Amino acid sequence: MNYKRMAIEVESPEQLPGGYGQIMYNLAESSVTDKTWKELSELINLEKVTLAYTHHVGHPEFRELLAKENHLNPDDFLLTSGAASALFLISTALLPEGAGLLVLRPNYSSNIETPRALRSDITFHELTFEEKWRPNLELLKKQAENPKIKVISITTPHNPTGTVISRDDLIQIVKIAKDNKQYLIVDETYKDMVYDGPVPPLAATLGDHVISVSSLSKTYGLPGIRLGWVACQDKKLMETLLAAKEQMYICNPILDEEIAYQFYLKKEIHHKRVIDKLRIKREIVAKWMNEQDIFEWHKPEGGCVGFPRFKNHIKVDTDKFYKILNSEKLGTYVGPGHWFEQSDRYFRLGFGWDKDETKGDEKNNKNLEQGLRNLTAAAFQAIKETATE
């Protein structure tokens, strides 16, 4: 392994000297607001939990819930320590040094950096603003015909752009992978955050060569319990992933799994609250985008992030822009493009997280609105300073 720290982690808000408290307006987050234990303790009872090793594959009742919801078998699910852990297990199992990976870019960093650390042979399928961040299926098909490619990796809803791959396109990608005898990894961490139409089916239901990855972190504000899962109908692969998990950490923390299980029993209630709030927040951002003439984006179809950019005709020193934006005066934070191996004219804008929600103020979006105003102010000042150089 050739480990290197990812820019998105080095520069993440929690890694700042003052942590989250250093940021007044945090638009860098890629999840909804984190739940507090006070909120959860009113719903969850842990008094009868014994602090022992738990089932290596994961909480039996929780896996039964996932299986029933997705019309699969409990044995088709392996619980992991978050989605990042799931992606790591899959990469180590399927992408040894020299193995070929075809992956979308931009992307969530772990989908690229872990294979890179393994010295896999990576081919990028470049998504573009001009194509609305959608995969070019004709090009993807040609790229997949490379006999070195062993795995295709996609993300939907997409991080950082919010694009959702349609069911028809997903089925075509599933077929492309099958025709070439490849595994297809589908990072579905934002699967329950789709705004228009029904929630898409779990990709793993579409073929035994398809691997779904998800977690409770992004949609439900539970990154602190580190609970994710892999879903796949390939029994041999699932046995391999279990072996990898056992060699790394044996089992998940039993408290994390029990919290996740009891929370998920009331998933429909939690989900409605989340999606209703996100719809309002997304429209606030859309209104701001329509009222200014510096940035452009494609409105997210899913997830709680978008990937705006400076319009092409705008001349701006992006280093100045981020310095002004992050200054003590504006105190606003977004995810610059280099987090995703893109130009810093792009940035990830998160609209789901609000520090005031942890204080019980769920209906007030003043922090989001002020953060957006600060983006405009920082852009105007950076453009002005760039013009005077």
N, C-alpha and C positions, 0 to 999 in steps of 0.2 A: 504494500500500500504506500502511496505517495501523498500523505495528507497535507492539505493546505487549507488554512482558514478561509471561509467564504466572505466576500465583502459585505454581503447582506447580514452576516452574523457579527463581524467585527464592528460594523457601523450601526447596528440595531439600537433602538432607543434604550433598551434595558442595559446596554453595555456602556452608555454614556456615564461620565463620572458621577452625575447626579441622578442617573437612572431616569425613570419616567417623570420624576418630579422636576427635571430640568427643562421639560418641554411643556409649553402652555397649550399648544394646539397640535395634537399628534394625528397627522394624516398619513403616517407611514405604516400603520398596522394593517394586517391582512386578515383580520378576524373581527367578530363582534366583540363587544365589551366583555372582559373576563368576569365570570361569576365570583361572588364572594362566598366564603364558607358560611357566613350568616344566612345568605339566601338559601344555600343548599341544605343547611342543617335543619331547616324547617320542613324539608321534603324527604330527607334521607336519615335512616336509623342504622348506625354501625355498632350498636351495643352487643350484638350477638356474633360479631365477626371475630374469628380466631386468627391471630397474626402468625399464620403458618405459610409454608409453601402452598401454592395453589396449583390447579390443573395447568400443565405446561402449555396446552393448546389454548387455554383461556376459559374463563367463567362459563360453565355449561349452559346455564339459563340465558345468559346474554347472547351466546352464540345461537341458541334456539330462537331468540327474538329476531336476530339478524337473518337467520335462515327463513323463518316464516314470512318476514317482510319481503324477502327477495326471491321466494320460491326456489330455494336451494336447500341443501342438507347442512346441519350444524358442522359436519366434518369438512365442509367446504370453506370454513372460516378459521383463521388463526389470529388470535388477539396479540397485539404487539404494543410496544412502548411508544405510542404515537405513530403517525404516518411516516415520519422520517426514518424511524427504525424499520418499518416495513419495507421502505424503498431500499434501505441498506441491505437487509437480508436478501431481497430479490437480486440486487446487483451482485452481491458476493456469490450467489448461487448460480447465476446465469451469465455473468459477464467477466470471466477471468481475463487475464492479460491477452490482448490481441483479438478478443471476441468482438464482433461488430454490433454496434448499437445505432439505430436510427431514431433521433429524438428531436422534438420540436424545440425551437429557440425563437424568442425568449421563453423562459420557463422558470419554475421554482428551482432554486439552485441545486438542491440535492439530487434532482433528476439528471443533472449533468455532472456535478462535482464528484459524486461517489463513483460513477463509472470512470471518470477521469483519474481518480486516485487509484483505481484498479488497473489503470493503463489499458482500458478497453479502446477499441478502434471506433471512434465516434464520427458519425455522419450527421450533420445538422440539416433539418428541414426548416428553413428560415421562414418565419411568419412575418408579414409586412403590414404596415398601416394601410397601404394602398389596397390590399386584398382583405381588409377588415379583420386582420389577424386570423384568418381561416386557413386551414391546410389546403394546399393545392393537390387535390387527390391524384391528378394525372402525374404530377411530378413525384409525389410520394410513392406511387406505384412503381415508377421507373427506379427510384432510389432503392426500394425494397427488393428489387430483382438482383441486387448485388449479393452474390452467394456468401459473402463474409458476414452479412447482417444476420444476427441470431435473435435480436429483440427489437421491436418497435415500441417507443414510449411516447404517449400522448397525455395531455391534461385537459380535462373538461368538467365543469367550467374552468376556464383557463386563468392561471395566475402568471402574469400580472394584468391581463387585458380584459378579463370578464367575458370573453367570447365563449359561446356554447356550441359544441359540435352537434349538429342535428342527428337524430336517430338514423336517418337514411345514410348520412355520411359516416356515422360510426359503424354501421353495418358493412359499408364498403371497406372501411379500414380493417375491420375484423376479417373480411374475406381476403384482403391483400395479404395480411399476415398468415392466414391459413394456407393460401395458395403457395406461399414461399416457405412453409413449415417453420414459421417464426412465432415466438411468444409475443403477445401484445400486452404491455403494461398500460393501464388506464388509471391515472391519478384522479380520483373522484372526490377529493377532499371537500369540494364545494357542491357536491351533488344535490344537497337539499336546499341550495340557494339558487333556484331558477325562478325568474320573475314571470315569464310568459309561457303558458302551457303547462302540462303535467310534469312532475319530476321525472327525469329520464330513468330508464331501467338500469339496474346494476349491470355494468358491462360484462362481468363474469358470467352472466346468464346466457351470453350470446355464443359461447364456445369454450371448450375445455382448454384451449390455448390462450385464453384471455385472463389476465390477472387484474383484479380491482384492488385499489388501495384507498382507504379513507380513515377518518378519525372524528373525534368529538371536539377537536380543538377550535377549528375555524368557525363553524356554523353555530356552535352551542356555547362558545366562550369557556371551554374547559381545558385549555392547554396545560394547566398546572397538574392535572391528574395523568397526563401522558398515556392516553389510551387510543389506539388505532387498531386497524385490522387489515389483513389480506384476505381476499376471497378468490378462490380458483377451484375448478372442478377436476384439475389434474392431480390425482391422488399421489403420484410419485413426487411431483414437485412440492406438494404440501408437506410430505414427509421430509423432504430435503430442507424446506424452510423451517420446519419444527426443529430439526437437528441443528440448524444454524442458530436459532433462537436459544436452544438449550445450552449451546456452547458459549453464547454471549452473556445471557442473563437468566437462564433457566425458565423463569416464569415472570409474569408481571406482578407488581405489588398488589396484594390482595385487596387493600383499601381502595386503590384506584379502580380495580375491576368492579368492586361492589358499588362504589359511587356511580360508576358509569351505568351499571345494570339498573339500579333504582331510578336514576335519571331517565334512562331510555324507556322505562315502563310508561312514562308520561311524555313521550317524545312528541306526540301530536300537539299537546298543549304548548310545549316549549317552542316547537317549530312555528306555530302560528304567530306567537309573540315576536319571534325573531324576524320572520319574513315581512310582517306588517310594518315593523319599525324600519326595516331596510328599504322597503318601497318608498317610504317618506324621505329617507336620507338620500336615496338615489335621485329622486326628483329634485331635491335641493341642489345637488351637484349639477344636474342637467340644466336647471334654470340658470345657475351661475355660468355654466359653459356658454349658454345661448346669449348671455348678456355682456360677454367680453369678446375681444377680437385678437387675443394674443395666443391662446391655446386652442387646440382642437383635439377631439377624441372620437372614439366609437363607443356609444353608450353601452355599458356592460349589460349583458343578457343574463348573467349569473354571477355569483360570488359577491364580494363586498369591496372590490377594487376595480379601478380603471387605469388606463395607461395613456394619459394625455401627452401631448408634445407641443413645443413651440411651433407655430405655423412657419412654413418654409421661408417666407419673406422676412421674418423677424430676425434681426441681427442682435445677438446677445452673447455675452460672455457668461457661460453657465456657471463657472466657478464663482463669479460675482453674485449670480442669482441665488445659489444655495447658501453662500455666506450671509447675504442679506436676510434670506428667509429664516436661517437658523440663528440669527442674531438675538441678543437678549431683548431687543426692542420688539421683534415680531414673534420669536419663540415658536416657530412653526416647522414641522418636520414632515418630509415626504421621502419616498424611496427613489433615489436617483437612478437613471437608466443603467449605470455601470453595475448595479446590483444584478442585472439580468443580461449583462454583456451587450448592452445597447448604448447608443449615444446618450449623454446626459441632457440632451434636448428633450428626452423623454423622462417621465417620472411616474412611479406607481403612486396613485392617490387612493388611500383607504378611507371609506366613509362609514364603516360599521362600528368603530371603536370610539367610545367617549368616556373620559375619566369621570364625568359627573354622573354617569349611570350607576357607578358603584356607590354613589351617595344617595341613590333612590330617585334621582331626577331623570326619568326616562323619556319625558315628552319634550324636553327643552333641547333643541339642536343648535344652541347659540355658539358652542365651541366649533362645530363644523362650519357654520356660516362665517364666523370670524376667521377661521383658518383659510377659508376660500378667499376672503377679502385680502388676507395677508399674502396669498399667492399672487394676486393681482398687483398689490403694492410692491412686492419684491421684484416682480417682473418689470414694472414700469421703471423702478429705480435702476435695475441692472441694465436695461435697454438704454436709459439716459446716460449712464456712466460709460457704457460701451461706445456710444456715439461720440463721446468727447475724447476718446483715446487717440 
